[in-house]
Amino acid sequence: MSSQWEALLKNTGEWQGSFTQISPQGEILGDIPSIVSLTPTADRQTMRQVVTKFQNEQPSELVLEYKSLGKGVLFHDNGAFSQGSIQRAPYSQFGAEFGFINGDRRLRLVELYNKQSQLDSLTLIRERLAGSQTPERPHLSIEQLLGRWQGIATTIYPDWRSPDSYPTKLQLALSSSNELVQDLSFGTKTIKSTGTIRDKQIDFIQGESSVQVLMLPDGASATCPLTIVPRQPFFLEVGWLIDSNLRQRLIRSYDAKGEWVSLTLVIEQKLD
């Protein structure tokens, strides 16, 4: 692993895009143009971040400067990251942000829960470096995901233990009743599940909890429980289909006590 600070520096630049508000059902509620600049000092020891939003064409600016990273954030070597709550507590708001970087494009997504532990809102942030003409990806669809995927997962931990790396396999197919059948293997662990497709949404029932997958603009997907069940482990996940046969996923895992335990980056390629 390169240092966390070096991974942060890979996000340096002026990123032009927008903050898109999305309902828990995937409905787009609004879009606010934005410019986010990340500029290190000459010695690269301090990062200055300026977030400018243009709501109703009126700019508002937030300026942050930091020399270290908080306890709730971890970066992977390629600059992908997640930051958010390190502990889920009853009757408190909870959530996390996920970020990917690929050349002159970034994609970030925030998943937030209300005090009743129900999914409350999502914010999709699509960005490109100033001067870039790279187009964004199409809205994610079931058809783009069907097939066999193979990749490598790397798991890093907030307690700084050594990372784990292991192969992944994923097969997605439609059943005769038009449900999505998922066969997933992480190393030696295998999971098979079936999801109900509703337009741009897929619902998986897992025990007491229901996990929802939303297919979003720019090849993005958001996977999370609709309600966080007390005393059960759970995860939040965001995916980005970077190309027709290349996808990255970030998975933020919590244990039965609600403590954040790991961040996994999956880089997978489509075989057929």
MILOKOL-554884 format. One record per residue (C-alpha): residue in three letters; x, z, y. Coordinates in nm, 4 decimals, decimal comma, padded with zeros to 6 digits. Layout:
BEGIN
<site><sero>ALA</sero><px>X</px><pz>Z</pz><py>Y</py></site>
...
This chain:
BEGIN
<site><sero>MET</sero><px>00,0000</px><pz>00,0000</pz><py>00,0000</py></site>
<site><sero>SER</sero><px>00,1194</px><pz>-00,0812</pz><py>00,3491</py></site>
<site><sero>SER</sero><px>00,0561</px><pz>00,1946</pz><py>00,5989</py></site>
<site><sero>GLN</sero><px>-00,2933</px><pz>00,2494</pz><py>00,7299</py></site>
<site><sero>TRP</sero><px>-00,1735</px><pz>00,1821</pz><py>01,0844</py></site>
<site><sero>GLU</sero><px>-00,0176</px><pz>-00,1527</pz><py>00,9863</py></site>
<site><sero>ALA</sero><px>-00,3486</px><pz>-00,2532</pz><py>00,8270</py></site>
<site><sero>LEU</sero><px>-00,5342</px><pz>-00,1601</pz><py>01,1468</py></site>
<site><sero>LEU</sero><px>-00,2943</px><pz>-00,3789</pz><py>01,3469</py></site>
<site><sero>LYS</sero><px>-00,4123</px><pz>-00,6827</pz><py>01,1481</py></site>
<site><sero>ASN</sero><px>-00,7359</px><pz>-00,6522</pz><py>01,3473</py></site>
<site><sero>THR</sero><px>-00,5541</px><pz>-00,7020</pz><py>01,6798</py></site>
<site><sero>GLY</sero><px>-00,7113</px><pz>-00,9558</pz><py>01,9139</py></site>
<site><sero>GLU</sero><px>-01,0094</px><pz>-01,0370</pz><py>02,1316</py></site>
<site><sero>TRP</sero><px>-01,3108</px><pz>-01,0761</pz><py>01,9054</py></site>
<site><sero>GLN</sero><px>-01,6163</px><pz>-01,2531</pz><py>02,0473</py></site>
<site><sero>GLY</sero><px>-01,9481</px><pz>-01,2194</pz><py>01,8704</py></site>
<site><sero>SER</sero><px>-02,2671</px><pz>-01,0182</pz><py>01,8638</py></site>
<site><sero>PHE</sero><px>-02,4334</px><pz>-00,7030</pz><py>01,7335</py></site>
<site><sero>THR</sero><px>-02,7472</px><pz>-00,7979</pz><py>01,5376</py></site>
<site><sero>GLN</sero><px>-03,0043</px><pz>-00,5261</pz><py>01,4725</py></site>
<site><sero>ILE</sero><px>-03,1716</px><pz>-00,5563</pz><py>01,1300</py></site>
<site><sero>SER</sero><px>-03,4589</px><pz>-00,3582</pz><py>00,9784</py></site>
<site><sero>PRO</sero><px>-03,4308</px><pz>-00,1947</pz><py>00,6328</py></site>
<site><sero>GLN</sero><px>-03,6394</px><pz>-00,4894</pz><py>00,5040</py></site>
<site><sero>GLY</sero><px>-03,3917</px><pz>-00,7450</pz><py>00,6394</py></site>
<site><sero>GLU</sero><px>-03,5903</px><pz>-00,8522</pz><py>00,9464</py></site>
<site><sero>ILE</sero><px>-03,3747</px><pz>-00,9480</pz><py>01,2456</py></site>
<site><sero>LEU</sero><px>-03,4889</px><pz>-00,7367</pz><py>01,5411</py></site>
<site><sero>GLY</sero><px>-03,2481</px><pz>-00,8394</pz><py>01,8154</py></site>
<site><sero>ASP</sero><px>-02,9026</px><pz>-00,9693</pz><py>01,9000</py></site>
<site><sero>ILE</sero><px>-02,6609</px><pz>-00,8445</pz><py>02,1670</py></site>
<site><sero>PRO</sero><px>-02,3570</px><pz>-01,0616</pz><py>02,2602</py></site>
<site><sero>SER</sero><px>-02,0278</px><pz>-00,8709</pz><py>02,2539</py></site>
<site><sero>ILE</sero><px>-01,6532</px><pz>-00,8834</pz><py>02,3088</py></site>
<site><sero>VAL</sero><px>-01,4331</px><pz>-00,6359</pz><py>02,1217</py></site>
<site><sero>SER</sero><px>-01,0644</px><pz>-00,6284</pz><py>02,2095</py></site>
<site><sero>LEU</sero><px>-00,8054</px><pz>-00,4412</pz><py>02,0050</py></site>
<site><sero>THR</sero><px>-00,4709</px><pz>-00,4264</pz><py>02,1845</py></site>
<site><sero>PRO</sero><px>-00,1700</px><pz>-00,2210</pz><py>02,0693</py></site>
<site><sero>THR</sero><px>00,0833</px><pz>-00,0877</pz><py>02,3186</py></site>
<site><sero>ALA</sero><px>00,4309</px><pz>-00,2417</pz><py>02,3298</py></site>
<site><sero>ASP</sero><px>00,5639</px><pz>00,0136</pz><py>02,0800</py></site>
<site><sero>ARG</sero><px>00,2588</px><pz>-00,0491</pz><py>01,8553</py></site>
<site><sero>GLN</sero><px>00,1994</px><pz>00,3273</pz><py>01,8350</py></site>
<site><sero>THR</sero><px>-00,1267</px><pz>00,3363</pz><py>02,0324</py></site>
<site><sero>MET</sero><px>-00,4330</px><pz>00,1138</pz><py>01,9971</py></site>
<site><sero>ARG</sero><px>-00,6622</px><pz>00,0408</pz><py>02,2915</py></site>
<site><sero>GLN</sero><px>-01,0096</px><pz>-00,0707</pz><py>02,1971</py></site>
<site><sero>VAL</sero><px>-01,2578</px><pz>-00,2055</pz><py>02,4507</py></site>
<site><sero>VAL</sero><px>-01,6141</px><pz>-00,2787</pz><py>02,3375</py></site>
<site><sero>THR</sero><px>-01,8221</px><pz>-00,4800</pz><py>02,5863</py></site>
<site><sero>LYS</sero><px>-02,1885</px><pz>-00,5521</pz><py>02,5154</py></site>
<site><sero>PHE</sero><px>-02,4058</px><pz>-00,7841</pz><py>02,7229</py></site>
<site><sero>GLN</sero><px>-02,7592</px><pz>-00,6504</pz><py>02,6906</py></site>
<site><sero>ASN</sero><px>-03,0006</px><pz>-00,8410</pz><py>02,9175</py></site>
<site><sero>GLU</sero><px>-02,6859</px><pz>-01,0100</pz><py>03,0555</py></site>
<site><sero>GLN</sero><px>-02,5701</px><pz>-00,6743</pz><py>03,1944</py></site>
<site><sero>PRO</sero><px>-02,2280</px><pz>-00,5694</pz><py>03,0599</py></site>
<site><sero>SER</sero><px>-02,1634</px><pz>-00,2164</pz><py>02,9354</py></site>
<site><sero>GLU</sero><px>-01,8120</px><pz>-00,1114</pz><py>02,8380</py></site>
<site><sero>LEU</sero><px>-01,6724</px><pz>00,1511</pz><py>02,6026</py></site>
<site><sero>VAL</sero><px>-01,2969</px><pz>00,2170</pz><py>02,6084</py></site>
<site><sero>LEU</sero><px>-01,1166</px><pz>00,4056</pz><py>02,3301</py></site>
<site><sero>GLU</sero><px>-00,7473</px><pz>00,4824</pz><py>02,2825</py></site>
<site><sero>TYR</sero><px>-00,6052</px><pz>00,6368</pz><py>01,9676</py></site>
<site><sero>LYS</sero><px>-00,2708</px><pz>00,7024</pz><py>01,8020</py></site>
<site><sero>SER</sero><px>-00,4006</px><pz>00,8037</pz><py>01,4600</py></site>
<site><sero>LEU</sero><px>-00,6972</px><pz>00,7364</pz><py>01,2355</py></site>
<site><sero>GLY</sero><px>-00,9797</px><pz>00,9768</pz><py>01,1620</py></site>
<site><sero>LYS</sero><px>-01,0550</px><pz>01,1377</pz><py>00,8252</py></site>
<site><sero>GLY</sero><px>-01,3537</px><pz>00,9124</pz><py>00,7636</py></site>
<site><sero>VAL</sero><px>-01,1696</px><pz>00,5783</pz><py>00,7775</py></site>
<site><sero>LEU</sero><px>-00,9547</px><pz>00,3924</pz><py>00,5253</py></site>
<site><sero>PHE</sero><px>-00,7943</px><pz>00,0470</pz><py>00,5478</py></site>
<site><sero>HIS</sero><px>-00,6939</px><pz>-00,1890</pz><py>00,2699</py></site>
<site><sero>ASP</sero><px>-00,3750</px><pz>-00,3942</pz><py>00,2987</py></site>
<site><sero>ASN</sero><px>-00,5572</px><pz>-00,7089</pz><py>00,4128</py></site>
<site><sero>GLY</sero><px>-00,7161</px><pz>-00,5311</pz><py>00,7114</py></site>
<site><sero>ALA</sero><px>-01,0557</px><pz>-00,4653</pz><py>00,5467</py></site>
<site><sero>PHE</sero><px>-01,1818</px><pz>-00,1150</pz><py>00,6197</py></site>
<site><sero>SER</sero><px>-01,4660</px><pz>00,1330</pz><py>00,6143</py></site>
<site><sero>GLN</sero><px>-01,5333</px><pz>00,4268</pz><py>00,8407</py></site>
<site><sero>GLY</sero><px>-01,8196</px><pz>00,6721</pz><py>00,8360</py></site>
<site><sero>SER</sero><px>-01,9532</px><pz>01,0024</pz><py>00,7109</py></site>
<site><sero>ILE</sero><px>-01,7258</px><pz>01,2021</pz><py>00,4818</py></site>
<site><sero>GLN</sero><px>-02,0113</px><pz>01,4280</pz><py>00,3693</py></site>
<site><sero>ARG</sero><px>-02,3844</px><pz>01,3746</pz><py>00,3307</py></site>
<site><sero>ALA</sero><px>-02,5692</px><pz>01,6850</pz><py>00,4438</py></site>
<site><sero>PRO</sero><px>-02,9444</px><pz>01,7545</pz><py>00,4262</py></site>
<site><sero>TYR</sero><px>-03,1449</px><pz>01,6842</pz><py>00,7442</py></site>
<site><sero>SER</sero><px>-02,8601</px><pz>01,5049</pz><py>00,9197</py></site>
<site><sero>GLN</sero><px>-02,7925</px><pz>01,1425</pz><py>01,0049</py></site>
<site><sero>PHE</sero><px>-02,5570</px><pz>00,9609</pz><py>00,7736</py></site>
<site><sero>GLY</sero><px>-02,3936</px><pz>00,6207</pz><py>00,7522</py></site>
<site><sero>ALA</sero><px>-02,0876</px><pz>00,3992</pz><py>00,7428</py></site>
<site><sero>GLU</sero><px>-01,9360</px><pz>00,0818</pz><py>00,8858</py></site>
<site><sero>PHE</sero><px>-01,7637</px><pz>-00,1838</pz><py>00,6760</py></site>
<site><sero>GLY</sero><px>-01,5287</px><pz>-00,4504</pz><py>00,8099</py></site>
<site><sero>PHE</sero><px>-01,3667</px><pz>-00,7662</pz><py>00,6724</py></site>
<site><sero>ILE</sero><px>-01,1151</px><pz>-01,0020</pz><py>00,8296</py></site>
<site><sero>ASN</sero><px>-01,0376</px><pz>-01,3583</pz><py>00,7232</py></site>
<site><sero>GLY</sero><px>-00,8130</px><pz>-01,5631</pz><py>00,9509</py></site>
<site><sero>ASP</sero><px>-00,9873</px><pz>-01,5954</pz><py>01,2871</py></site>
<site><sero>ARG</sero><px>-01,3159</px><pz>-01,4478</pz><py>01,1656</py></site>
<site><sero>ARG</sero><px>-01,4343</px><pz>-01,0895</pz><py>01,1220</py></site>
<site><sero>LEU</sero><px>-01,7541</px><pz>-00,9541</pz><py>00,9749</py></site>
<site><sero>ARG</sero><px>-01,8674</px><pz>-00,5950</pz><py>01,0102</py></site>
<site><sero>LEU</sero><px>-02,1844</px><pz>-00,4200</pz><py>00,9001</py></site>
<site><sero>VAL</sero><px>-02,3199</px><pz>-00,0694</pz><py>00,9672</py></site>
<site><sero>GLU</sero><px>-02,5672</px><pz>00,1020</pz><py>00,7335</py></site>
<site><sero>LEU</sero><px>-02,7444</px><pz>00,4093</pz><py>00,8817</py></site>
<site><sero>TYR</sero><px>-02,9770</px><pz>00,6714</pz><py>00,7302</py></site>
<site><sero>ASN</sero><px>-03,2145</px><pz>00,9045</pz><py>00,9151</py></site>
<site><sero>LYS</sero><px>-03,2421</px><pz>01,2820</pz><py>00,8753</py></site>
<site><sero>GLN</sero><px>-03,4811</px><pz>01,2352</pz><py>00,5828</py></site>
<site><sero>SER</sero><px>-03,2047</px><pz>01,0451</pz><py>00,3947</py></site>
<site><sero>GLN</sero><px>-03,3980</px><pz>00,7166</pz><py>00,4231</py></site>
<site><sero>LEU</sero><px>-03,2345</px><pz>00,3866</pz><py>00,5147</py></site>
<site><sero>ASP</sero><px>-03,3115</px><pz>00,3521</pz><py>00,8845</py></site>
<site><sero>SER</sero><px>-03,1258</px><pz>00,0502</pz><py>01,0253</py></site>
<site><sero>LEU</sero><px>-02,8473</px><pz>-00,2005</pz><py>00,9793</py></site>
<site><sero>THR</sero><px>-02,6232</px><pz>-00,3678</pz><py>01,2351</py></site>
<site><sero>LEU</sero><px>-02,4476</px><pz>-00,6930</pz><py>01,1492</py></site>
<site><sero>ILE</sero><px>-02,1478</px><pz>-00,7792</pz><py>01,3685</py></site>
<site><sero>ARG</sero><px>-02,0207</px><pz>-01,1391</pz><py>01,3426</py></site>
<site><sero>GLU</sero><px>-01,7010</px><pz>-01,2136</pz><py>01,5350</py></site>
<site><sero>ARG</sero><px>-01,4360</px><pz>-01,4791</pz><py>01,5886</py></site>
<site><sero>LEU</sero><px>-01,1106</px><pz>-01,4698</pz><py>01,7818</py></site>
<site><sero>ALA</sero><px>-01,1293</px><pz>-01,6005</pz><py>02,1384</py></site>
<site><sero>GLY</sero><px>-01,0817</px><pz>-01,9786</pz><py>02,1329</py></site>
<site><sero>SER</sero><px>-01,1778</px><pz>-02,0135</pz><py>01,7661</py></site>
<site><sero>GLN</sero><px>-01,4238</px><pz>-02,2836</pz><py>01,6644</py></site>
<site><sero>THR</sero><px>-01,4564</px><pz>-02,1742</pz><py>01,3018</py></site>
<site><sero>PRO</sero><px>-01,8275</px><pz>-02,1855</pz><py>01,2122</py></site>
<site><sero>GLU</sero><px>-02,0007</px><pz>-01,8943</pz><py>01,0484</py></site>
<site><sero>ARG</sero><px>-02,1231</px><pz>-01,9137</pz><py>00,6914</py></site>
<site><sero>PRO</sero><px>-02,4856</px><pz>-01,9997</pz><py>00,6026</py></site>
<site><sero>HIS</sero><px>-02,7403</px><pz>-01,7251</pz><py>00,5388</py></site>
<site><sero>LEU</sero><px>-02,6644</px><pz>-01,5824</pz><py>00,1935</py></site>
<site><sero>SER</sero><px>-02,8918</px><pz>-01,7035</pz><py>-00,0888</py></site>
<site><sero>ILE</sero><px>-02,9448</px><pz>-01,6225</pz><py>-00,4548</py></site>
<site><sero>GLU</sero><px>-02,8268</px><pz>-01,9713</pz><py>-00,5503</py></site>
<site><sero>GLN</sero><px>-02,4860</px><pz>-01,9101</pz><py>-00,3902</py></site>
<site><sero>LEU</sero><px>-02,4335</px><pz>-01,5999</pz><py>-00,6040</py></site>
<site><sero>LEU</sero><px>-02,5461</px><pz>-01,7288</pz><py>-00,9446</py></site>
<site><sero>GLY</sero><px>-02,2695</px><pz>-01,7866</pz><py>-01,1990</py></site>
<site><sero>ARG</sero><px>-01,9576</px><pz>-01,6134</pz><py>-01,3296</py></site>
<site><sero>TRP</sero><px>-01,7202</px><pz>-01,4291</pz><py>-01,0978</py></site>
<site><sero>GLN</sero><px>-01,3806</px><pz>-01,2800</pz><py>-01,1774</py></site>
<site><sero>GLY</sero><px>-01,1626</px><pz>-01,0672</pz><py>-00,9561</py></site>
<site><sero>ILE</sero><px>-00,9466</px><pz>-00,7648</pz><py>-00,8871</py></site>
<site><sero>ALA</sero><px>-01,0714</px><pz>-00,4299</pz><py>-00,7561</py></site>
<site><sero>THR</sero><px>-00,8435</px><pz>-00,1932</pz><py>-00,5658</py></site>
<site><sero>THR</sero><px>-00,9612</px><pz>00,1631</pz><py>-00,5093</py></site>
<site><sero>ILE</sero><px>-00,8044</px><pz>00,3858</pz><py>-00,2457</py></site>
<site><sero>TYR</sero><px>-00,8790</px><pz>00,7533</pz><py>-00,1844</py></site>
<site><sero>PRO</sero><px>-00,9150</px><pz>00,9785</pz><py>00,1217</py></site>
<site><sero>ASP</sero><px>-00,6870</px><pz>01,2372</pz><py>-00,0451</py></site>
<site><sero>TRP</sero><px>-00,4008</px><pz>00,9795</pz><py>-00,0475</py></site>
<site><sero>ARG</sero><px>-00,3519</px><pz>00,9727</pz><py>-00,4242</py></site>
<site><sero>SER</sero><px>-00,2089</px><pz>00,6505</pz><py>-00,5677</py></site>
<site><sero>PRO</sero><px>-00,4463</px><pz>00,3499</pz><py>-00,5559</py></site>
<site><sero>ASP</sero><px>-00,6056</px><pz>00,2164</pz><py>-00,8737</py></site>
<site><sero>SER</sero><px>-00,6313</px><pz>-00,1540</pz><py>-00,9517</py></site>
<site><sero>TYR</sero><px>-00,8308</px><pz>-00,3138</pz><py>-01,2318</py></site>
<site><sero>PRO</sero><px>-00,9955</px><pz>-00,6469</pz><py>-01,3244</py></site>
<site><sero>THR</sero><px>-01,3628</px><pz>-00,7173</pz><py>-01,2567</py></site>
<site><sero>LYS</sero><px>-01,6136</px><pz>-00,9566</pz><py>-01,4072</py></site>
<site><sero>LEU</sero><px>-01,9591</px><pz>-01,0325</pz><py>-01,2733</py></site>
<site><sero>GLN</sero><px>-02,2230</px><pz>-01,2641</pz><py>-01,4122</py></site>
<site><sero>LEU</sero><px>-02,5464</px><pz>-01,3297</pz><py>-01,2260</py></site>
<site><sero>ALA</sero><px>-02,8287</px><pz>-01,5314</pz><py>-01,3805</py></site>
<site><sero>LEU</sero><px>-03,2041</px><pz>-01,5783</pz><py>-01,3461</py></site>
<site><sero>SER</sero><px>-03,4304</px><pz>-01,4655</pz><py>-01,6293</py></site>
<site><sero>SER</sero><px>-03,7356</px><pz>-01,6596</pz><py>-01,7523</py></site>
<site><sero>SER</sero><px>-03,9488</px><pz>-01,4330</pz><py>-01,5315</py></site>
<site><sero>ASN</sero><px>-03,7336</px><pz>-01,5171</pz><py>-01,2277</py></site>
<site><sero>GLU</sero><px>-03,5601</px><pz>-01,1790</pz><py>-01,2134</py></site>
<site><sero>LEU</sero><px>-03,1888</px><pz>-01,1446</pz><py>-01,1384</py></site>
<site><sero>VAL</sero><px>-02,9877</px><pz>-01,0302</pz><py>-01,4403</py></site>
<site><sero>GLN</sero><px>-02,6512</px><pz>-00,8750</pz><py>-01,3557</py></site>
<site><sero>ASP</sero><px>-02,3658</px><pz>-00,8119</pz><py>-01,6002</py></site>
<site><sero>LEU</sero><px>-02,0819</px><pz>-00,6273</pz><py>-01,4297</py></site>
<site><sero>SER</sero><px>-01,7569</px><pz>-00,4880</pz><py>-01,5652</py></site>
<site><sero>PHE</sero><px>-01,5044</px><pz>-00,2745</pz><py>-01,3755</py></site>
<site><sero>GLY</sero><px>-01,2026</px><pz>-00,2321</pz><py>-01,6001</py></site>
<site><sero>THR</sero><px>-01,3502</px><pz>-00,0751</pz><py>-01,9154</py></site>
<site><sero>LYS</sero><px>-01,6862</px><pz>00,0171</pz><py>-01,7574</py></site>
<site><sero>THR</sero><px>-01,9790</px><pz>-00,2208</pz><py>-01,8098</py></site>
<site><sero>ILE</sero><px>-02,3157</px><pz>-00,2175</pz><py>-01,6313</py></site>
<site><sero>LYS</sero><px>-02,6157</px><pz>-00,4382</pz><py>-01,7014</py></site>
<site><sero>SER</sero><px>-02,9141</px><pz>-00,4318</pz><py>-01,4693</py></site>
<site><sero>THR</sero><px>-03,2140</px><pz>-00,6418</pz><py>-01,3700</py></site>
<site><sero>GLY</sero><px>-03,3369</px><pz>-00,6875</pz><py>-01,0152</py></site>
<site><sero>THR</sero><px>-03,6686</px><pz>-00,8021</pz><py>-00,8721</py></site>
<site><sero>ILE</sero><px>-03,6305</px><pz>-01,0842</pz><py>-00,6177</py></site>
<site><sero>ARG</sero><px>-03,8432</px><pz>-01,0720</pz><py>-00,3035</py></site>
<site><sero>ASP</sero><px>-03,7459</px><pz>-01,3508</pz><py>-00,0626</py></site>
<site><sero>LYS</sero><px>-03,4061</px><pz>-01,2415</pz><py>00,0822</py></site>
<site><sero>GLN</sero><px>-03,4170</px><pz>-00,9049</pz><py>-00,0931</py></site>
<site><sero>ILE</sero><px>-03,3338</px><pz>-00,7847</pz><py>-00,4451</py></site>
<site><sero>ASP</sero><px>-03,4490</px><pz>-00,4466</pz><py>-00,5768</py></site>
<site><sero>PHE</sero><px>-03,2741</px><pz>-00,2639</pz><py>-00,8623</py></site>
<site><sero>ILE</sero><px>-03,4271</px><pz>00,0531</pz><py>-01,0080</py></site>
<site><sero>GLN</sero><px>-03,1624</px><pz>00,3034</pz><py>-01,1228</py></site>
<site><sero>GLY</sero><px>-03,3074</px><pz>00,6301</pz><py>-01,2524</py></site>
<site><sero>GLU</sero><px>-03,4777</px><pz>00,8109</pz><py>-00,9665</py></site>
<site><sero>SER</sero><px>-03,3284</px><pz>00,5871</pz><py>-00,7004</py></site>
<site><sero>SER</sero><px>-03,3970</px><pz>00,2312</pz><py>-00,5906</py></site>
<site><sero>VAL</sero><px>-03,0988</px><pz>00,0235</pz><py>-00,4791</py></site>
<site><sero>GLN</sero><px>-03,1681</px><pz>-00,2682</pz><py>-00,2487</py></site>
<site><sero>VAL</sero><px>-02,9590</px><pz>-00,5786</pz><py>-00,1850</py></site>
<site><sero>LEU</sero><px>-03,0285</px><pz>-00,7649</pz><py>00,1397</py></site>
<site><sero>MET</sero><px>-02,9006</px><pz>-01,1203</pz><py>00,1810</py></site>
<site><sero>LEU</sero><px>-02,8037</px><pz>-01,1703</pz><py>00,5440</py></site>
<site><sero>PRO</sero><px>-02,6648</px><pz>-01,4293</pz><py>00,7895</py></site>
<site><sero>ASP</sero><px>-02,3011</px><pz>-01,5445</pz><py>00,7699</py></site>
<site><sero>GLY</sero><px>-02,2813</px><pz>-01,4967</pz><py>00,3930</py></site>
<site><sero>ALA</sero><px>-02,3202</px><pz>-01,1183</pz><py>00,4250</py></site>
<site><sero>SER</sero><px>-02,4952</px><pz>-00,8804</pz><py>00,1867</py></site>
<site><sero>ALA</sero><px>-02,5851</px><pz>-00,5129</pz><py>00,2196</py></site>
<site><sero>THR</sero><px>-02,6312</px><pz>-00,3012</pz><py>-00,0939</py></site>
<site><sero>CYS</sero><px>-02,7505</px><pz>00,0578</pz><py>-00,0648</py></site>
<site><sero>PRO</sero><px>-03,0157</px><pz>00,3024</pz><py>-00,1849</py></site>
<site><sero>LEU</sero><px>-03,3414</px><pz>00,3005</pz><py>00,0110</py></site>
<site><sero>THR</sero><px>-03,3399</px><pz>00,6812</pz><py>-00,0133</py></site>
<site><sero>ILE</sero><px>-03,0418</px><pz>00,8998</pz><py>-00,1009</py></site>
<site><sero>VAL</sero><px>-03,1437</px><pz>01,1317</pz><py>-00,3842</py></site>
<site><sero>PRO</sero><px>-02,9942</px><pz>01,4848</pz><py>-00,3615</py></site>
<site><sero>ARG</sero><px>-02,7383</px><pz>01,5877</pz><py>-00,6246</py></site>
<site><sero>GLN</sero><px>-02,6843</px><pz>01,2314</pz><py>-00,7483</py></site>
<site><sero>PRO</sero><px>-02,3758</px><pz>01,0170</pz><py>-00,6925</py></site>
<site><sero>PHE</sero><px>-02,4369</px><pz>00,7000</pz><py>-00,4910</py></site>
<site><sero>PHE</sero><px>-02,2553</px><pz>00,4174</pz><py>-00,3159</py></site>
<site><sero>LEU</sero><px>-02,2862</px><pz>00,1936</pz><py>-00,0109</py></site>
<site><sero>GLU</sero><px>-02,1628</px><pz>-00,1648</pz><py>-00,0415</py></site>
<site><sero>VAL</sero><px>-02,1195</px><pz>-00,4683</pz><py>00,1837</py></site>
<site><sero>GLY</sero><px>-02,0216</px><pz>-00,8161</pz><py>00,0673</py></site>
<site><sero>TRP</sero><px>-01,9007</px><pz>-01,1293</pz><py>00,2449</py></site>
<site><sero>LEU</sero><px>-01,9124</px><pz>-01,4754</pz><py>00,0899</py></site>
<site><sero>ILE</sero><px>-01,6090</px><pz>-01,6215</pz><py>00,2701</py></site>
<site><sero>ASP</sero><px>-01,6238</px><pz>-01,9543</pz><py>00,0890</py></site>
<site><sero>SER</sero><px>-01,8498</px><pz>-02,1009</pz><py>-00,1797</py></site>
<site><sero>ASN</sero><px>-01,6179</px><pz>-01,9630</pz><py>-00,4511</py></site>
<site><sero>LEU</sero><px>-01,4564</px><pz>-01,6639</pz><py>-00,2755</py></site>
<site><sero>ARG</sero><px>-01,6217</px><pz>-01,3303</pz><py>-00,2044</py></site>
<site><sero>GLN</sero><px>-01,5040</px><pz>-00,9878</pz><py>-00,0903</py></site>
<site><sero>ARG</sero><px>-01,6949</px><pz>-00,6622</pz><py>-00,1386</py></site>
<site><sero>LEU</sero><px>-01,6295</px><pz>-00,3129</pz><py>-00,0037</py></site>
<site><sero>ILE</sero><px>-01,7780</px><pz>-00,0161</pz><py>-00,1915</py></site>
<site><sero>ARG</sero><px>-01,7845</px><pz>00,3344</pz><py>-00,0400</py></site>
<site><sero>SER</sero><px>-01,8569</px><pz>00,5892</pz><py>-00,3148</py></site>
<site><sero>TYR</sero><px>-01,9936</px><pz>00,9436</pz><py>-00,2897</py></site>
<site><sero>ASP</sero><px>-02,0148</px><pz>01,2098</pz><py>-00,5615</py></site>
<site><sero>ALA</sero><px>-02,3117</px><pz>01,4291</pz><py>-00,6615</py></site>
<site><sero>LYS</sero><px>-02,2167</px><pz>01,6785</pz><py>-00,3884</py></site>
<site><sero>GLY</sero><px>-02,2431</px><pz>01,4068</pz><py>-00,1250</py></site>
<site><sero>GLU</sero><px>-01,8668</px><pz>01,3988</pz><py>-00,0646</py></site>
<site><sero>TRP</sero><px>-01,6923</px><pz>01,0689</pz><py>00,0080</py></site>
<site><sero>VAL</sero><px>-01,4517</px><pz>01,0058</pz><py>-00,2808</py></site>
<site><sero>SER</sero><px>-01,3188</px><pz>00,6486</pz><py>-00,2596</py></site>
<site><sero>LEU</sero><px>-01,3206</px><pz>00,3019</pz><py>-00,1020</py></site>
<site><sero>THR</sero><px>-01,2975</px><pz>-00,0014</pz><py>-00,3302</py></site>
<site><sero>LEU</sero><px>-01,2183</px><pz>-00,3581</pz><py>-00,2259</py></site>
<site><sero>VAL</sero><px>-01,3199</px><pz>-00,6308</pz><py>-00,4706</py></site>
<site><sero>ILE</sero><px>-01,1789</px><pz>-00,9817</pz><py>-00,4193</py></site>
<site><sero>GLU</sero><px>-01,3492</px><pz>-01,2174</pz><py>-00,6610</py></site>
<site><sero>GLN</sero><px>-01,3577</px><pz>-01,5896</pz><py>-00,7285</py></site>
<site><sero>LYS</sero><px>-01,6377</px><pz>-01,7946</pz><py>-00,8784</py></site>
<site><sero>LEU</sero><px>-01,5502</px><pz>-01,9577</pz><py>-01,2106</py></site>
<site><sero>ASP</sero><px>-01,8641</px><pz>-02,1695</pz><py>-01,2526</py></site>
